[in-house]
């Protein structure tokens, strides 16, 4: 892949959305082995949209969580990237669905990948391994220069077990979700409407996004590791 094409691909992963296809009970059919005949049409979304004010998103998410009842799908956004153990303990008492990994480097646009989770703690390590594979697949074998440097950095840190969890999609009781929202490590919890099904789009609120949601700065040298 050409460098300019890869940069666009990295950008789309970082600020784009994915469709979550969920079979209740913790089993997931995620497309690669059994692609749908036609793309799903969905208007439900978790996460901010491009250009949205971060403060407005957090305020709206907080208000929605405060008045939620019953069992809801929710996006948990931490204040800072979490290690796997902390992330898993944070969402205890909910049904995990997806996790987003992002290697945060000042002024370096690294990708964000969403991977499936189940109720099994081991699924978090599997998700991390899938994130590495996704980055390598995006780069392609012929990437050079900055694109290769970024991919190598991300792979190295994810493989080393970095604190790189930046979002979690869960399904849980409204009271439990409010308890998570009140945790000092959490920046926001956004819930979907009560009638939302298991098919919706998700975008991450990255810890380094403090003003408006948009492409990350990519002006600094890429660290060696």
C-alpha positions in Angstrom: 0.0 0.0 0.0 1.3 3.5 -0.8 2.2 5.7 2.2 -0.5 8.2 1.5 -3.1 5.5 1.2 -2.0 3.9 4.4 -2.2 7.2 6.2 -5.8 7.5 5.1 -6.4 4.0 6.2 -4.9 4.7 9.6 -7.0 7.8 9.9 -10.2 5.9 9.0 -9.5 3.4 11.8 -8.8 6.1 14.3 -12.0 8.1 13.8 -14.2 5.6 12.0 -17.0 3.4 13.2 -17.5 -0.4 13.2 -20.7 -2.4 13.2 -21.2 -4.6 16.2 -23.1 -7.8 15.4 -24.0 -9.5 18.7 -25.7 -12.7 19.5 -27.0 -12.5 23.1 -25.3 -14.9 25.5 -21.7 -13.8 24.6 -21.3 -15.4 21.2 -20.3 -13.2 18.3 -20.7 -13.6 14.5 -18.3 -11.0 13.1 -18.4 -11.2 9.4 -15.1 -12.5 8.2 -16.1 -16.1 8.1 -19.8 -15.5 7.3 -20.1 -12.1 5.6 -23.7 -10.7 5.3 -25.3 -10.7 1.9 -26.2 -7.1 2.3 -24.9 -4.4 4.6 -26.9 -3.7 7.7 -28.8 -0.5 8.0 -28.5 1.0 11.5 -29.0 4.4 13.0 -27.9 3.5 16.5 -24.4 4.7 17.4 -22.1 4.8 20.4 -19.3 7.3 20.6 -18.7 10.9 19.3 -19.0 11.9 15.7 -16.4 13.8 13.7 -16.2 17.4 14.6 -18.3 17.1 17.7 -17.3 19.0 20.8 -15.8 16.7 23.4 -17.4 18.6 26.3 -20.8 18.4 24.6 -20.5 14.7 24.0 -19.5 14.0 27.6 -22.4 16.1 28.9 -24.9 14.4 26.7 -23.5 10.9 27.5 -23.7 11.7 31.3 -27.3 12.9 31.1 -28.3 9.8 29.2 -26.7 7.5 31.6 -28.2 9.3 34.6 -31.7 8.7 33.4 -31.3 5.2 32.0 -33.3 2.3 33.3 -33.2 -1.4 32.7 -30.4 -3.1 30.7 -28.5 -1.1 28.1 -25.7 -1.2 25.6 -23.0 1.2 26.7 -19.6 2.7 25.7 -17.1 3.2 28.5 -14.4 5.8 27.7 -11.5 6.0 30.3 -9.7 9.2 31.1 -6.4 7.5 30.2 -5.5 4.2 28.5 -5.9 1.2 30.7 -4.0 -2.0 31.1 -5.9 -5.2 30.5 -6.4 -6.2 34.1 -7.7 -2.7 35.1 -10.0 -2.6 32.1 -11.4 -6.0 32.9 -12.0 -5.2 36.6 -13.6 -1.9 35.7 -16.4 -3.6 33.7 -17.0 -6.4 36.1 -20.7 -7.1 36.4 -21.5 -6.3 32.8 -21.5 -8.3 29.5 -18.3 -7.4 27.5 -18.8 -7.0 23.8 -15.9 -5.0 22.2 -12.6 -3.4 23.2 -10.7 -0.6 21.5 -6.9 -0.5 21.5 -4.9 2.6 20.8 -1.2 3.3 21.3 -1.1 6.9 22.5 2.0 8.8 21.3 2.1 12.6 21.3 1.7 14.1 17.8 1.9 10.6 16.1 -1.4 9.4 14.5 -1.6 5.8 15.5 -4.6 3.6 14.6 -7.4 2.5 16.8 -8.8 -1.0 16.4 -12.1 -2.5 17.8 -12.0 -6.2 18.6 -14.6 -8.6 20.0 -14.8 -9.7 23.6 -16.7 -12.4 25.5 -17.3 -13.0 29.2 -14.0 -15.0 29.2 -11.1 -13.0 30.6 -8.9 -14.7 28.0 -10.8 -13.0 25.2 -9.0 -9.7 26.1 -5.6 -11.2 25.2 -7.2 -12.7 22.0 -8.5 -9.2 21.2 -5.0 -7.7 21.7 -3.6 -10.3 19.3 -6.3 -9.5 16.8 -5.5 -5.8 17.1 -1.8 -6.5 16.1 -3.0 -8.6 13.1 -5.4 -5.8 12.0 -2.6 -3.2 12.1 -0.3 -5.4 10.1 -3.1 -6.2 7.6 -3.8 -2.4 7.2 -0.1 -1.7 6.6 0.6 -4.5 4.1 3.9 -6.1 3.5 5.3 -3.3 1.3 4.9 -0.4 3.6 7.9 1.8 4.2 9.0 5.0 5.9 6.8 6.5 8.5 3.9 4.1 7.9 6.1 1.1 8.6 7.6 2.9 11.7 4.1 3.5 13.2 3.0 -0.1 12.5 6.2 -1.4 14.1 5.8 0.8 17.2 2.1 -0.2 17.6 2.9 -3.9 17.2 5.8 -3.7 19.7 3.7 -2.0 22.4 0.6 -4.1 22.0 2.7 -7.3 22.1 4.5 -6.0 25.2 1.1 -5.6 27.0 0.9 -1.8 27.0 -1.8 0.1 28.8 -3.7 0.7 25.5 -7.4 0.0 26.2 -9.2 3.3 25.3 -12.9 2.1 25.0 -15.1 -0.8 26.0 -18.5 -1.7 24.7 -20.6 -3.6 27.3 -24.2 -4.5 28.1 -25.3 -4.0 31.7 -27.8 -2.9 34.2 -28.3 0.9 34.3 -27.3 1.1 38.0 -24.1 -0.8 37.3 -23.3 1.5 34.4 -23.8 4.5 36.6 -21.4 3.1 39.1 -18.8 2.7 36.3 -19.5 6.3 35.2 -18.7 7.4 38.7 -15.3 5.7 38.8 -12.5 8.3 38.8 -10.8 6.5 36.0 -13.8 6.9 33.7 -14.3 10.0 31.4 -17.7 9.1 30.1 -20.3 6.3 29.8 -22.8 6.6 27.0 -25.8 4.3 26.8 -28.0 3.4 23.8 -31.8 3.7 24.0 -33.6 0.9 25.7 -35.0 -0.4 22.4 -31.6 -0.6 20.7 -30.8 -4.1 19.3 -27.4 -5.7 19.0 -26.5 -4.0 15.7 -25.0 -0.5 16.0 -21.9 1.6 15.1 -19.1 2.5 17.5 -16.5 5.2 17.5 -13.9 5.8 20.3 -13.4 9.0 22.3 -9.6 8.9 22.5 -7.9 10.2 25.7 -5.9 12.7 23.7 -9.0 14.3 22.2 -9.8 17.2 24.5 -11.5 19.8 22.3 -13.2 18.4 19.2 -13.2 14.9 17.7 -11.1 14.7 14.6 -7.9 13.4 13.0 -5.0 13.1 15.3 -1.9 15.3 14.8 0.9 13.4 13.0 3.9 15.8 13.1 6.3 14.3 15.6 9.1 11.7 15.0 8.0 8.1 15.6 9.6 6.7 18.7 11.8 3.6 18.2 9.7 1.4 20.5 
